[in-house]
Amino acid sequence: MISGFFGDEDALFFEIELLSDNGLELPVDAMFDTGFSDWLAINNQDLDALGWTYLKQQSMFTARGEAEFELYLGKVRIDGQDFDVPVHIGQGLSEVLLGRQWLQTRKLVVDMLSGVLTLG
């Protein structure tokens, strides 16, 4: 189980690591976005150092309307466990986003009154 923290406007954040193909481990604070239906999304400028494998182009509907994303096979570490997941790469993403697919195998607990935020 991984503990998170509450950000501005009670955003849900978890520290994860993006893993490059050459062994670089990049710790980032990722925002859990229940409106994002996939696994992970990052800004295109963050992709350069990771060396991930390109899969395809994909259109998605976002809060800003339809947008084009490049889909890559990426590696991420959450709570000490490594995962190979499809990663949406887009322009103008201000945060690394964790999406709802993580809820297929993990339980999200949010208790703002007690200050508890876990994904496990």
C-alpha distances in whole Angstrom, upper triangle without the diagonal:
4,7,10,13,16,19,23,24,20,19,15,14,11,12,12,15,18,20,23,26,27,24,23,20,20,17,17,16,15,16,15,18,19,22,21,21,20,17,18,21,23,26,29,30,26,27,30,28,26,28,26,29,30,30,32,33,32,33,30,31,29,30,33,34,34,33,33,30,30,28,26,24,21,19,15,13,9,7,10,11,14,15,19,19,22,22,25,27,29,31,30,27,26,22,20,18,15,17,16,16,13,13,15,12,9,9,10,10,13,15,18,20,17,16,12,10,7,6,4
4,7,10,14,16,20,21,18,16,12,11,7,8,9,12,16,18,21,24,25,22,21,18,17,14,14,12,12,13,13,16,17,21,20,20,19,16,17,19,20,24,26,27,23,25,27,26,23,26,25,27,29,29,31,32,30,31,29,29,27,28,30,32,32,31,31,28,28,26,25,23,20,18,14,11,8,6,9,11,14,15,18,18,21,21,23,24,26,28,27,24,23,19,17,16,13,15,16,16,12,13,16,13,10,10,10,10,12,14,16,19,16,14,11,9,6,5,6
4,7,10,13,17,18,15,14,10,9,7,8,11,14,17,20,24,27,28,25,23,19,18,15,14,12,12,13,12,16,17,21,20,22,21,18,18,20,21,24,27,27,24,26,29,27,25,28,27,30,31,31,33,33,32,32,30,30,27,27,30,32,33,31,32,29,30,28,27,26,23,20,16,14,11,9,12,14,17,18,21,21,23,22,24,26,27,28,27,23,22,18,17,16,14,16,17,18,15,15,18,16,13,12,10,10,10,12,13,15,13,10,8,6,4,7,8
4,7,10,13,15,11,10,7,5,4,7,10,14,17,20,23,26,28,25,23,19,17,14,12,9,9,9,10,13,15,18,18,20,20,17,16,18,19,21,25,25,22,24,27,26,24,27,26,29,30,30,32,31,30,30,27,27,25,24,27,29,30,29,30,27,28,26,26,25,22,20,16,15,11,11,14,16,18,19,21,21,22,21,22,23,24,26,24,20,19,15,14,14,12,15,16,17,14,15,18,17,14,13,10,10,9,11,12,14,13,10,8,5,6,8,11
4,6,10,12,9,8,6,5,7,9,12,16,19,22,25,29,30,27,25,21,19,15,13,9,10,10,11,14,16,19,19,21,21,19,18,19,19,22,25,25,23,25,28,27,26,29,28,31,32,32,33,33,31,31,28,28,25,24,26,29,30,29,30,28,29,28,28,27,24,23,19,18,15,14,18,20,21,22,24,23,25,23,24,24,25,25,23,20,18,15,15,14,14,16,18,20,17,18,21,21,17,16,13,12,10,11,10,13,12,8,8,6,9,11,14
4,7,8,5,5,5,6,9,12,15,18,21,24,27,31,32,30,27,24,21,17,15,11,11,9,10,13,15,17,18,21,22,20,19,19,20,21,25,25,23,26,29,28,27,31,30,32,33,33,34,33,31,30,27,26,23,22,24,27,29,28,29,28,29,28,29,29,26,25,21,20,18,18,21,23,24,24,26,25,26,24,24,25,24,25,22,19,17,14,15,14,14,17,18,21,18,19,22,22,19,17,13,12,10,10,8,11,12,8,9,8,11,13,17
4,6,5,5,6,7,10,12,15,18,20,24,27,30,31,29,26,23,20,17,14,10,11,9,11,13,15,17,18,21,22,20,19,18,18,19,23,23,21,24,27,26,26,30,29,31,32,32,33,31,30,29,26,25,21,20,22,25,27,26,28,26,28,27,28,28,25,25,21,21,19,20,23,24,25,25,27,25,26,23,23,23,22,22,19,17,14,12,13,14,15,17,19,22,20,20,24,24,21,20,16,16,13,14,11,15,15,11,13,11,14,16,19
4,5,6,9,10,14,16,19,21,23,27,29,33,34,32,29,26,23,20,16,13,13,11,13,14,16,17,19,22,23,22,20,20,19,20,24,23,22,25,28,28,28,31,31,33,33,34,34,32,30,29,26,25,21,19,20,24,26,25,27,26,28,29,29,30,28,27,24,24,22,23,26,28,28,28,29,27,27,25,24,24,23,22,19,16,13,12,15,15,17,19,20,24,22,23,27,27,24,23,19,18,15,16,13,16,17,14,16,14,17,19,23
4,6,9,11,15,18,21,24,25,29,31,35,36,35,32,29,25,23,19,16,15,12,13,13,15,16,18,21,23,23,21,20,21,21,25,26,25,27,30,31,30,33,32,35,34,35,34,32,30,29,25,23,20,17,19,23,25,25,28,27,29,29,30,31,29,29,26,26,24,25,28,29,30,29,31,28,28,26,24,25,23,23,20,17,15,14,17,16,17,18,20,23,22,22,26,27,24,22,18,17,14,15,12,14,16,14,16,15,18,19,23
4,6,9,13,16,19,22,24,27,30,33,35,33,30,27,24,21,18,14,14,11,11,12,13,15,17,20,21,21,20,20,20,22,26,26,25,27,30,30,30,33,31,34,34,34,34,32,30,29,26,24,21,19,21,24,26,26,28,27,29,29,30,30,28,27,24,24,21,22,25,26,27,27,29,27,27,25,24,25,24,24,21,18,16,14,16,15,16,17,18,21,20,19,23,24,21,19,15,14,10,11,8,11,13,10,12,11,14,16,20
4,6,10,13,16,19,20,24,27,30,32,30,27,24,21,18,15,11,10,7,8,9,11,12,14,17,18,17,16,16,17,18,22,23,21,24,27,27,26,29,28,30,30,30,30,29,27,26,22,21,18,16,19,21,23,23,25,23,25,25,26,26,24,24,21,21,18,20,23,24,24,24,25,23,23,21,20,21,20,21,18,15,13,11,12,11,12,13,15,18,17,17,21,21,19,17,13,13,11,13,11,14,15,12,13,11,13,14,18
4,7,10,13,16,18,22,25,28,30,28,25,22,19,16,13,10,8,6,5,8,10,12,13,16,16,15,14,15,16,18,22,23,21,23,26,26,25,28,26,28,29,29,29,28,26,26,22,22,19,18,20,23,24,24,25,23,25,24,24,24,22,21,18,18,15,16,19,20,21,21,22,20,21,19,19,21,21,22,19,16,14,11,12,10,10,11,13,16,14,14,18,18,15,14,10,10,8,11,10,14,14,11,10,8,10,10,14
4,7,9,13,15,18,21,25,26,24,22,18,16,13,10,6,5,4,6,9,12,15,14,17,17,15,13,14,14,17,20,21,18,20,23,23,22,25,24,26,27,27,28,27,26,26,23,23,20,19,22,24,25,24,25,23,24,23,23,22,20,19,15,15,12,13,17,18,19,18,20,19,20,18,18,19,20,21,19,15,13,10,10,9,9,12,14,16,14,15,18,18,15,15,12,12,11,13,13,16,16,12,12,9,10,10,14
4,6,10,12,16,19,22,24,21,19,16,14,10,8,6,5,6,7,11,14,16,15,17,16,14,12,14,14,17,20,21,18,20,23,21,20,23,22,25,26,26,27,27,26,27,24,24,22,22,24,26,27,25,26,23,24,22,21,21,18,16,12,11,9,10,13,14,15,15,18,17,19,17,18,19,20,22,20,17,15,12,10,10,9,12,14,15,12,14,17,16,13,14,11,12,12,15,15,18,17,14,12,9,8,8,11
4,7,10,13,16,20,21,18,16,12,10,7,6,4,6,9,10,14,17,19,18,20,18,15,13,14,14,17,20,19,16,18,20,19,17,21,20,23,25,26,27,28,27,28,26,26,24,24,26,28,28,26,27,24,24,22,21,20,17,15,11,9,8,9,11,13,14,15,17,17,19,17,18,19,21,22,21,17,16,12,10,11,11,14,16,17,14,17,19,18,16,16,14,16,16,18,18,21,20,16,15,12,11,11,13
4,7,10,13,16,18,15,13,10,8,6,6,6,7,10,11,14,17,19,17,18,16,13,11,13,13,16,18,18,14,16,18,16,15,18,17,20,21,23,24,25,25,26,24,25,23,24,26,28,28,25,25,22,21,19,18,17,13,11,7,6,5,7,9,10,10,11,13,13,16,14,16,17,19,21,20,17,16,12,10,11,10,13,16,16,13,16,18,17,15,16,15,17,18,21,21,24,23,20,18,14,13,11,13
4,6,10,13,14,11,9,6,5,4,6,9,9,13,14,17,20,22,19,20,18,14,12,13,12,15,17,17,13,13,16,13,11,15,14,17,19,21,23,24,24,26,25,26,25,26,27,29,28,26,25,21,20,19,16,15,11,9,6,5,7,9,9,10,9,10,12,13,15,13,16,16,19,20,21,17,17,14,11,12,12,15,18,17,15,18,20,19,17,19,19,21,22,24,25,28,26,23,21,18,16,15,16
4,7,10,12,10,8,6,5,6,7,10,10,14,15,17,20,21,18,19,16,13,10,11,10,13,14,14,10,10,12,10,8,11,10,14,16,18,20,21,21,23,23,25,23,25,26,27,26,23,22,18,17,15,13,12,8,6,5,6,9,12,12,12,10,10,10,11,12,11,13,13,16,18,19,16,16,13,10,12,12,15,18,17,15,19,20,19,19,21,21,23,24,27,27,31,29,26,24,21,19,17,18
4,7,8,7,6,5,6,9,11,14,14,17,19,21,23,25,21,22,18,15,13,14,13,15,16,15,12,11,12,10,7,9,9,12,15,17,20,22,23,25,25,27,26,28,29,30,29,26,24,20,18,16,13,11,8,5,6,7,11,13,12,11,9,10,10,11,13,12,15,15,18,20,22,19,19,17,14,15,15,18,21,19,18,21,22,21,21,23,23,26,27,30,31,34,32,29,27,24,22,20,20
4,5,5,5,7,8,11,13,17,17,20,21,23,26,27,23,24,20,17,15,15,14,15,15,14,11,9,10,7,4,6,7,10,13,16,19,21,22,25,25,28,27,29,30,30,29,26,23,20,17,16,12,11,8,7,9,11,14,17,15,15,12,12,11,13,14,13,16,15,18,20,22,20,20,18,15,17,18,20,23,21,20,24,25,24,24,27,27,29,30,33,34,37,36,33,31,27,26,23,24
4,6,7,10,12,15,17,20,20,23,24,26,28,29,25,25,22,19,17,18,16,18,17,17,14,11,11,9,6,6,6,9,13,15,19,21,23,26,27,29,29,31,32,32,30,27,24,21,18,16,12,11,9,8,11,13,17,19,17,16,13,13,11,14,15,14,17,17,20,22,24,22,24,22,19,20,20,22,25,23,22,26,26,25,26,29,29,32,33,36,37,41,39,36,34,30,28,26,26
4,6,9,12,15,18,21,22,25,27,28,31,32,28,29,25,22,20,20,19,20,19,18,15,13,12,9,8,8,10,12,16,19,22,24,26,29,30,33,32,34,34,35,33,30,27,24,21,20,16,14,12,11,13,15,18,21,18,18,15,16,15,17,18,18,20,19,22,24,26,24,25,23,21,23,23,25,28,26,25,29,29,28,28,31,31,34,35,38,39,42,40,37,35,32,30,28,28
4,6,10,13,16,19,20,24,25,27,30,31,28,28,25,21,19,20,19,20,20,19,16,14,14,11,9,10,12,15,18,21,24,26,28,30,31,33,32,34,35,36,34,31,29,25,23,21,17,15,13,11,12,12,16,18,15,15,12,14,14,17,19,18,21,20,23,25,27,24,25,23,20,22,22,24,27,25,24,27,28,26,26,29,29,31,33,36,36,39,38,34,32,29,27,25,25
4,6,10,13,16,17,21,23,25,28,29,26,27,24,21,18,18,16,18,18,16,13,12,12,8,8,10,12,15,18,21,24,25,27,29,29,32,30,32,32,34,33,29,27,24,22,20,17,16,13,11,11,12,15,17,15,16,13,15,15,17,19,17,20,19,21,23,24,22,22,20,17,20,20,23,26,25,23,27,28,26,26,28,28,30,31,34,34,37,36,32,30,28,26,24,25
4,6,10,13,14,18,20,23,26,27,24,25,22,19,16,17,15,17,18,17,13,13,14,10,9,12,13,17,19,22,24,26,27,29,28,30,29,30,31,33,32,29,27,24,22,20,17,16,12,10,9,9,12,13,12,13,11,13,14,16,18,16,19,18,21,22,23,21,20,18,15,17,17,21,23,22,20,24,25,24,23,25,25,27,27,30,30,34,32,28,27,24,22,21,21
4,6,10,12,15,18,20,23,25,22,24,21,17,15,15,13,14,15,14,10,11,12,10,9,13,13,17,19,22,24,25,25,27,26,28,26,27,28,30,29,26,25,22,20,19,17,16,12,11,9,10,12,14,13,14,13,14,15,16,17,15,17,16,19,20,20,17,17,14,12,15,15,19,22,22,20,23,25,24,22,24,23,25,26,28,28,31,30,26,25,22,21,20,21
4,7,9,13,15,18,21,23,21,23,20,17,14,15,13,15,17,16,12,14,15,13,12,16,16,20,22,24,26,26,26,28,27,28,26,27,28,30,30,27,26,23,22,21,19,18,14,12,10,9,10,12,12,14,13,15,16,17,18,16,18,18,19,20,20,17,16,13,11,13,14,18,21,21,18,21,23,22,20,22,21,22,22,25,25,28,26,23,21,19,18,17,19
4,6,10,12,15,18,20,18,20,18,15,12,12,11,12,15,14,11,13,15,14,13,17,17,20,21,23,25,25,24,25,24,25,22,23,24,26,26,24,24,21,20,20,18,18,14,13,10,10,11,13,14,15,15,15,17,16,17,15,16,16,17,18,17,14,12,9,8,10,11,15,18,19,17,20,22,21,20,21,19,20,20,23,22,26,25,21,20,17,16,16,18
4,7,10,13,16,18,16,19,18,15,12,12,11,13,17,16,13,16,18,17,16,20,19,23,24,25,26,26,25,25,23,24,21,21,23,25,26,24,24,21,22,21,20,20,17,15,12,12,11,13,15,16,16,17,18,17,18,16,17,17,17,18,17,13,11,8,7,9,10,14,17,18,16,18,21,20,18,19,16,18,17,19,19,22,21,17,17,14,14,14,17
4,6,9,12,14,13,15,14,11,9,9,9,12,15,16,13,15,18,18,16,20,18,21,22,22,23,23,22,22,20,20,18,18,20,22,23,21,21,18,19,18,18,18,15,14,11,12,11,13,15,16,16,15,16,15,16,13,14,14,15,16,15,12,10,7,5,5,6,10,13,14,13,15,18,18,16,17,14,16,16,18,18,22,21,18,17,13,13,12,15
4,6,10,11,11,13,13,12,10,10,11,13,17,18,15,17,21,21,19,22,21,23,23,24,24,23,22,21,19,19,16,16,18,20,21,20,21,18,20,19,19,20,17,17,14,15,13,15,18,18,18,17,19,17,17,14,14,15,15,17,15,11,10,7,6,5,6,9,11,14,12,14,17,18,16,16,13,14,13,16,16,19,20,16,15,12,13,12,15
4,6,9,9,11,11,10,9,10,12,15,19,20,18,19,23,23,21,24,22,24,24,24,24,23,21,21,18,18,15,15,18,20,21,20,21,19,20,19,19,19,17,17,14,15,13,15,18,18,18,17,18,16,16,14,14,16,17,18,17,13,13,10,9,6,5,6,8,11,9,11,14,15,13,12,10,12,11,15,15,19,19,16,14,11,11,10,13
4,5,5,8,10,10,10,10,12,15,18,20,19,20,24,24,22,25,22,24,23,23,23,21,19,18,15,14,12,12,15,16,17,17,18,17,19,18,19,20,18,19,17,18,16,18,21,21,20,18,19,16,16,14,13,15,15,17,16,12,12,10,10,6,6,5,7,10,11,11,14,16,14,14,12,14,13,16,16,20,21,18,17,14,14,13,16
4,5,7,10,11,12,13,15,18,21,23,22,23,27,27,25,27,25,26,25,24,24,23,20,19,15,14,12,12,16,17,18,18,20,18,21,19,21,21,20,21,19,20,17,20,23,22,22,20,20,17,17,16,15,18,18,20,19,15,16,14,13,9,8,6,6,9,10,10,13,15,13,13,10,13,12,16,16,20,21,19,17,14,14,13,16
4,6,9,11,12,12,15,17,20,23,22,22,26,27,25,27,25,25,24,23,22,20,17,16,12,10,9,9,12,13,14,15,17,16,19,18,20,21,21,22,20,22,20,23,25,24,24,21,21,18,17,16,14,16,16,18,17,14,15,14,14,10,10,7,7,11,13,12,15,17,17,16,14,16,16,19,19,23,24,22,21,18,18,17,19
4,6,8,9,9,12,14,17,20,19,19,23,24,22,24,21,22,20,19,18,17,14,13,10,10,8,10,13,13,13,13,14,13,15,14,16,17,17,18,17,19,18,21,23,22,21,18,18,14,13,12,10,13,13,15,15,12,14,12,11,8,8,5,6,9,11,12,14,16,16,16,15,18,17,21,21,25,26,24,22,19,18,16,19
4,7,9,10,14,17,19,22,21,20,24,25,23,24,21,21,20,18,17,17,13,13,10,10,10,12,15,15,14,14,15,14,15,14,16,16,17,18,17,19,18,21,23,21,20,17,17,13,12,12,11,14,15,18,18,15,18,16,14,10,9,5,5,6,9,10,11,14,15,16,15,18,19,22,23,27,27,25,23,20,19,16,18
4,6,8,12,15,17,20,18,18,21,22,20,21,17,17,16,15,15,15,12,13,10,12,12,15,17,17,15,14,14,12,13,11,12,13,13,14,14,16,16,19,21,19,17,14,13,9,8,8,8,12,13,17,18,15,17,15,13,9,8,5,6,5,8,10,11,13,14,16,15,19,20,24,25,28,29,26,24,20,19,16,18
4,7,11,14,16,19,16,16,19,20,17,18,15,16,16,15,16,16,14,15,13,15,15,17,19,19,18,17,16,13,14,11,11,11,10,11,10,13,12,16,17,15,13,10,10,7,7,7,8,12,14,17,18,15,17,14,11,8,6,5,7,5,6,10,10,12,12,15,14,18,19,23,24,28,27,25,23,19,17,14,15
4,7,11,13,15,13,12,16,17,14,16,13,15,14,14,15,15,14,15,13,15,14,16,18,19,18,16,15,12,12,10,10,10,9,10,9,12,12,15,17,15,14,11,11,8,7,5,6,9,11,14,15,12,13,11,7,5,5,6,9,9,9,12,14,15,15,17,16,19,20,23,24,28,27,25,23,19,18,15,17
4,7,9,12,10,10,14,15,14,15,13,15,14,14,14,14,12,13,12,13,12,14,15,16,15,13,12,9,10,9,10,11,10,12,11,14,15,18,20,19,17,14,13,10,9,5,4,6,7,10,11,8,10,8,6,5,7,8,12,12,13,16,17,18,18,20,18,21,22,25,25,29,29,26,24,21,20,18,20
4,6,8,7,8,11,13,11,14,12,14,14,15,15,15,14,15,14,16,14,16,16,18,17,14,13,10,10,10,10,12,11,12,12,15,16,19,20,20,17,16,15,13,11,7,6,5,7,8,9,6,8,7,5,7,9,11,15,15,16,19,21,21,21,23,21,24,23,27,26,30,30,27,26,22,22,20,22
4,6,6,7,10,12,12,14,13,16,15,16,16,15,15,15,15,16,14,16,15,17,16,13,12,10,10,12,12,15,13,15,15,18,19,22,23,23,21,19,18,16,14,10,8,6,5,6,6,5,7,8,7,9,13,15,18,19,19,22,24,25,25,26,24,27,26,29,28,32,32,29,28,25,25,23,26
4,5,5,8,11,11,12,12,14,12,15,14,13,14,15,16,18,16,18,17,18,17,13,12,9,9,11,11,14,13,16,16,19,21,25,25,24,22,20,18,16,14,11,9,5,5,6,8,8,11,11,11,13,16,17,21,21,22,25,26,27,27,29,27,30,30,33,32,36,36,33,32,28,28,26,28
4,5,6,9,10,12,13,15,15,17,18,17,18,19,19,21,19,21,20,21,20,17,15,13,12,14,14,16,15,17,17,20,22,25,25,25,23,22,20,19,17,14,12,9,9,8,9,10,11,12,12,15,18,20,23,24,24,27,29,29,29,31,29,31,31,34,33,36,36,33,32,29,29,27,30
4,6,7,8,10,11,14,14,17,18,17,18,20,20,22,20,21,21,22,22,18,17,14,13,14,12,14,12,14,14,16,18,21,22,21,19,18,17,16,15,12,12,9,10,10,11,10,11,11,9,13,15,18,21,21,21,25,26,27,26,28,26,29,28,31,31,34,34,30,29,26,26,24,26
4,6,6,7,8,10,11,14,15,15,16,19,19,21,20,22,22,23,21,18,16,13,11,11,9,11,10,12,13,16,18,22,22,21,18,17,15,14,13,10,10,8,10,11,13,12,14,13,11,14,16,18,22,21,21,25,26,26,26,28,27,30,30,33,33,37,36,33,31,28,27,25,27
4,6,6,9,11,12,15,17,17,19,21,22,25,24,26,25,26,24,21,18,15,13,14,12,14,12,14,15,18,21,24,24,23,20,20,18,17,16,14,14,11,13,13,15,15,16,16,15,18,20,22,25,25,25,28,29,29,29,32,31,33,33,37,36,40,39,36,35,31,30,28,30
4,6,9,12,14,17,19,20,22,24,25,27,26,28,27,29,27,24,21,18,16,16,13,14,12,13,14,16,19,22,21,21,18,18,17,17,17,15,16,13,15,16,18,17,18,17,15,18,20,22,26,25,24,28,29,29,29,31,30,33,33,36,36,39,38,35,33,30,29,27,29
4,6,9,11,15,17,18,20,23,23,26,25,27,27,28,26,23,20,17,14,14,11,11,8,9,11,13,17,20,19,18,15,15,13,14,14,12,14,12,15,16,18,17,18,17,14,16,17,20,23,22,21,25,26,25,26,28,28,30,31,34,34,38,37,33,32,28,27,25,26
4,7,9,13,15,17,19,22,23,26,26,28,28,29,27,23,20,17,14,13,10,10,9,10,13,16,19,22,21,20,16,16,13,14,14,12,14,13,16,18,20,19,21,20,17,19,20,22,25,23,23,27,27,27,27,30,30,33,34,37,37,41,40,37,35,31,30,27,28
4,7,9,12,14,16,20,21,24,23,26,26,27,24,21,18,15,11,10,6,6,5,8,11,14,18,21,20,18,15,13,10,11,10,9,11,11,14,17,19,18,20,19,16,17,17,19,22,20,20,24,24,24,25,28,28,31,32,35,36,39,39,35,33,30,28,25,26
4,6,10,12,15,18,20,23,24,27,27,27,24,21,18,14,11,9,5,5,7,10,14,17,20,23,22,20,16,14,11,11,10,10,12,12,15,18,21,20,22,21,18,19,19,20,22,20,21,25,24,24,26,29,29,33,34,37,38,42,41,38,36,32,30,27,28
4,6,9,12,15,17,21,21,25,24,24,21,18,14,11,7,6,4,6,9,13,16,19,22,26,25,23,19,17,13,12,10,10,10,10,13,16,19,19,22,21,18,19,19,20,22,20,21,25,24,25,27,30,30,33,34,38,38,42,42,39,37,33,31,28,29
4,7,10,13,15,19,20,24,24,23,20,17,14,11,8,5,5,7,10,14,17,20,22,26,26,23,20,17,13,11,8,9,10,11,14,17,21,20,23,22,19,19,19,19,21,18,20,23,22,24,26,29,29,32,34,37,38,42,42,39,37,33,31,28,28
4,6,10,13,17,18,22,22,20,17,14,11,9,6,5,7,10,13,17,19,23,25,28,28,26,23,19,16,14,10,11,10,11,13,16,19,19,22,22,20,19,20,19,21,19,21,24,24,25,27,30,30,33,34,38,39,42,42,40,38,34,32,29,30
4,7,10,14,15,19,18,17,13,11,7,6,5,6,9,12,15,19,21,24,26,30,30,28,25,21,18,16,12,11,9,10,10,13,17,17,20,21,19,18,19,19,20,19,22,25,24,26,28,30,30,33,34,37,38,41,42,39,37,34,32,30,31
4,6,10,12,16,16,14,10,8,6,5,6,7,10,13,16,19,21,24,25,29,30,27,25,21,18,15,11,11,8,10,10,13,16,16,20,19,18,17,18,16,18,17,20,22,22,24,26,28,27,31,31,35,35,39,39,37,35,32,31,28,29
4,7,10,13,13,10,7,6,5,6,9,10,14,17,19,22,23,26,27,30,32,30,27,24,21,18,14,13,10,11,10,13,15,15,19,19,18,17,18,16,18,18,21,23,23,26,27,28,27,31,31,34,34,38,39,36,35,31,31,28,30
4,6,10,10,8,6,5,6,7,10,11,15,17,19,22,22,25,25,29,30,28,26,23,21,17,14,13,10,11,10,13,14,14,17,17,17,15,16,13,15,15,18,20,20,23,24,25,24,27,27,31,31,34,36,33,32,28,28,26,28
4,7,8,5,4,6,9,10,14,15,18,20,21,24,24,27,27,30,32,30,28,25,24,20,17,16,12,14,12,14,15,14,17,17,17,15,16,14,15,16,19,20,21,24,25,25,24,27,26,29,29,33,34,32,31,28,28,26,28
4,5,5,6,7,10,11,14,15,18,21,21,23,23,26,25,28,30,29,27,25,24,20,17,15,12,13,11,12,12,11,14,14,15,13,14,13,14,16,19,20,21,24,24,24,22,25,24,27,26,30,31,29,28,25,26,24,27
4,6,8,10,13,14,18,19,22,24,24,26,25,27,26,29,32,31,30,27,26,23,20,18,15,16,14,14,12,12,14,14,16,14,16,14,15,18,20,21,23,26,25,25,22,24,23,26,25,28,30,28,27,25,25,24,27
4,7,8,12,13,17,19,22,25,25,27,26,29,28,31,34,33,31,29,28,24,22,19,16,16,13,12,11,11,13,15,17,15,18,17,19,21,23,24,26,29,28,28,26,28,26,29,28,31,33,31,30,28,29,27,30
4,6,10,13,16,18,22,24,25,28,27,30,30,33,35,34,32,29,28,24,21,19,16,16,13,13,13,14,16,18,19,17,19,18,19,21,24,24,26,29,29,29,27,29,28,31,30,34,35,33,33,30,30,29,32
4,7,10,14,15,19,22,23,26,26,29,29,33,35,33,31,28,26,22,19,17,14,14,12,13,13,14,17,18,19,17,19,17,19,20,23,24,25,28,29,29,28,30,30,33,32,36,37,35,34,31,31,29,32
4,7,10,13,16,19,20,23,24,27,27,31,32,31,29,26,24,20,17,15,11,11,8,9,11,11,15,16,17,16,18,17,19,20,22,24,25,28,28,29,27,30,30,33,32,36,37,35,34,30,30,28,31
4,7,10,13,17,18,21,22,26,27,30,32,30,27,24,22,18,15,13,9,9,7,9,12,12,16,17,17,16,18,17,19,20,22,24,25,27,28,30,28,31,31,35,34,38,39,36,35,32,31,29,31
4,6,10,13,14,18,19,22,23,27,28,26,23,21,18,15,11,9,6,5,5,8,11,11,15,15,14,14,15,15,17,17,20,22,23,25,26,27,26,29,29,33,33,37,37,34,33,29,29,26,28
4,7,10,12,16,17,21,23,26,27,25,22,19,16,14,10,8,6,5,7,10,13,13,17,17,15,15,16,16,19,18,20,23,23,25,26,28,27,31,31,35,35,39,39,36,34,31,30,27,28
4,7,9,13,15,18,20,24,24,22,19,16,13,10,6,6,5,6,9,13,16,14,18,17,15,14,15,14,17,15,17,20,20,22,23,26,25,29,29,33,34,37,37,35,33,29,27,24,26
4,6,10,12,16,18,22,22,19,16,13,10,8,6,5,7,7,11,14,17,16,19,17,14,15,15,15,18,16,17,21,20,21,23,25,25,29,30,33,34,38,37,34,32,29,27,24,25
4,7,10,14,16,20,19,17,13,10,7,6,5,6,9,10,14,18,20,18,21,19,15,15,15,15,17,15,16,19,19,19,21,24,24,28,29,33,34,37,37,34,32,28,26,22,23
4,7,10,13,17,16,14,10,8,6,5,6,6,9,10,14,17,19,17,19,17,13,13,13,14,17,15,15,18,18,18,19,22,22,26,27,31,31,35,34,31,29,25,23,20,21
4,7,10,13,12,10,7,6,5,6,9,9,12,13,17,20,21,19,20,17,14,14,13,15,17,15,14,18,18,17,18,21,21,24,26,29,30,34,32,29,27,23,21,18,18
4,7,10,10,8,6,5,7,7,10,10,13,14,17,20,21,18,18,15,12,12,11,13,15,14,12,16,16,15,15,18,18,21,22,26,27,30,29,26,23,20,18,15,15
4,7,6,5,4,6,9,10,14,13,16,18,21,23,24,20,20,17,13,14,12,15,17,15,13,16,17,15,14,17,17,20,21,24,25,29,27,24,21,18,16,13,13
4,5,5,7,8,11,12,15,15,17,19,22,24,24,21,20,17,13,13,11,13,15,14,10,13,15,13,11,14,14,16,18,21,22,25,23,21,18,15,12,9,10
4,6,9,11,14,15,18,18,21,23,25,28,27,24,23,19,16,16,14,16,17,16,13,15,16,13,12,13,14,15,17,20,21,24,22,19,16,14,11,9,9
4,7,10,13,15,19,19,22,24,26,29,29,25,25,21,18,18,16,19,20,18,15,17,18,15,14,17,17,19,21,24,25,28,25,23,20,18,15,13,12
4,7,10,12,16,17,20,22,25,28,28,25,25,22,18,18,15,17,18,16,13,16,16,13,13,16,17,19,22,25,26,29,27,25,22,19,15,13,11
4,7,10,13,14,18,19,23,26,27,23,24,21,17,17,15,16,18,15,13,16,16,14,14,18,19,21,24,27,28,31,30,27,24,21,18,15,14
4,6,10,11,15,17,20,24,25,22,23,20,16,15,13,14,15,12,11,14,14,12,13,17,18,21,23,27,28,32,30,28,25,21,18,15,14
4,7,9,13,15,19,22,24,21,23,20,16,16,14,14,16,13,12,16,15,14,16,19,20,24,26,29,31,34,33,30,28,24,21,18,18
4,6,10,12,16,19,21,18,20,18,14,13,11,11,13,10,10,14,13,13,15,18,19,22,24,28,29,33,32,29,27,23,21,17,17
4,7,10,13,17,19,16,19,17,14,12,11,11,13,11,12,15,15,16,17,20,21,24,26,29,30,34,34,31,29,25,23,19,20
4,6,10,13,15,13,15,13,10,10,10,10,13,12,13,16,17,18,18,21,20,24,25,28,29,33,32,29,27,24,22,19,21
4,6,10,12,10,13,12,10,9,10,10,13,13,15,18,18,20,20,23,22,25,25,29,29,33,33,30,28,25,24,21,23
4,7,10,9,12,12,10,10,13,13,17,16,18,21,22,23,23,25,24,27,27,31,31,34,35,31,30,26,26,23,25
4,7,7,10,11,11,11,14,14,18,18,20,22,24,25,25,27,25,28,28,31,31,34,35,32,31,27,27,25,27
4,6,9,11,12,13,16,17,20,21,23,25,27,29,28,30,28,30,29,32,31,35,36,32,32,28,29,27,30
4,6,9,11,12,16,17,20,22,23,25,27,29,28,29,27,29,27,30,29,32,33,30,30,27,27,26,29
4,6,7,8,12,14,17,19,19,22,24,25,24,25,23,25,24,27,26,29,30,27,26,23,24,22,25
4,7,9,13,15,18,20,20,22,25,26,25,25,22,24,23,25,24,27,28,24,24,21,22,22,25
4,6,9,12,16,17,17,19,22,23,21,22,19,21,20,22,21,25,25,22,21,18,19,18,21
4,7,10,14,15,14,17,19,20,19,20,18,20,19,22,22,26,25,22,21,18,17,16,19
4,6,10,11,11,14,16,17,16,17,15,17,17,20,20,24,24,21,20,16,16,14,17
4,7,8,8,10,13,13,12,13,12,15,15,19,19,23,23,20,18,14,13,11,14
4,6,6,8,10,12,12,13,11,15,15,19,20,24,24,21,19,16,15,12,14
4,5,5,8,10,10,11,10,13,14,18,20,23,23,21,19,16,14,12,13
4,5,6,8,9,11,11,15,17,21,23,26,26,24,21,18,16,12,13
4,5,6,6,8,9,13,15,19,20,24,23,21,18,15,12,9,10
4,5,5,6,7,11,13,17,19,22,22,20,17,14,12,9,9
4,6,8,10,14,17,20,23,26,25,24,21,18,15,12,11
4,7,10,13,16,20,23,25,24,23,20,17,13,10,8
4,7,10,13,16,19,22,20,19,16,13,10,6,5
4,6,10,13,16,18,17,17,13,11,8,6,5
4,7,10,13,15,15,14,10,8,6,5,7
4,7,10,12,11,10,7,6,5,6,8
4,6,9,9,8,6,5,7,9,12
4,6,6,6,5,6,9,12,14
4,5,5,6,8,11,14,17
4,6,8,10,14,17,19
4,5,9,12,16,18
4,7,10,14,16
4,7,10,12
4,7,10
4,6
4
